[in-house]
């Protein structure tokens, strides 16, 4: 994935503004998605061990997020194990903690590949 530094810097400026004006969060997340060339982007709040709370996502991830909630992944998402290293370093890449075998075989990634 190729990141365009100029638009990413502008998107990150939008994040700073969104801290003080919550309605700006969705446009900021959309801008980050575009600047990074991502299919979409989301923000999910850790709600406790093994669970994620409220979420904000780009429009193109809306159906996937609905399926995530409908299938109760928010209460059993194994990726919550990434929260302790996230708190230590501030950034976590799934590929540093999730094996190729898990990406290929775990039911969560199968859910993502098919969608709701």
N, C-alpha and C positions, 0 to 999 in steps of 0.2 A: 504494500500500500504506500503510495507516494503522498507525502504531506506537503502542502503548499504553505510555506512559512509566513508569507504576508497575510493571507486570510486567517491563518491560525492565530497570529498575533492579534488581529482585530477581534476574532471570536473570544479570545481570552480577555480582552478588554471588556467585552460584553458580559463575561462572567463576573468581573469586578463590579460592574454596574448592577447586575442582577442580585448581588448580595444585599444591596440596599433597596432594590425595587423588584420584589419577587415576580411580578408579571413578565419580567424580562428573561426569566430562566429558559422558557421554551425556545425563544428565538436564539438565545446563546447556545443551547444544545444543538439546535438545527445548524447553526453556523459552524460549530465544532465538527459536526458530521460532514458537512460539505468540505471544510478545509482539510480534513484528514482523508477524504475519499471513502469514508465508511458507508456501509449500507444504511446505517442508522446509529443512534447513540441514545443512551439512557442514563438516568441517575437513580440509584436505588439506595434507600437508607437502611443500614443494618438495624434490625428490630430485636436483636437478641441472638443467642447462639443458634445457628442453623436456620435463621429466618431473616427475611428482608421485608421492610415496611413499604411506605408510600413510594411511588415511582413516577418519574417524568420521562417521557420518551418522545423521540421524533415521530412525526405522523406515520411514516412507513413502518414503524415497529409496533403500531397500535394493536393490530390483530395478534401479533406474537405475544405482546404483554397481556392481552386479555386471556389467551390460552395459558400463559404462565400462571395467572391468578386462578383461572378455572381449574387447572390441574394441580393446584396447590403447591406449585414449586416454591412459592414465597415462604412456605413453612418447612420445606425439606430440601432446600437447595444446598447441596454438598459444598458448593463453592464458598459458603460462609466460613469454611476453614481458612480461607485466605484473609479473613479480617485481622487476625493478630499480626501477620507480617505487614499488612497494609497500615496498621496503626504504628508499627515501628519505622517503616521507611517512607510512607506516604504514597507509594506507587506499587502496584502488583500486576505482573503479567501472568495470566493463567498458564501460559506455556512454560513458565519457570516452575510450576507446581503440579501441573496436570500432565500425565504421560500421554504419549501418542496412542497407547492402547485405550486409555480412558476416553480420549477424544473420539476414537473409532467405535467404542463399544458401550460407553455409559449411556443410560437411558435419557439423561438430560440433553446430551449433545444430539442424540437421535431426535428428540423432541424439537430442538432448534433447526435441524436439517429439514424436517417435514413441515413444521409450523402447526398451528392449532387446527 
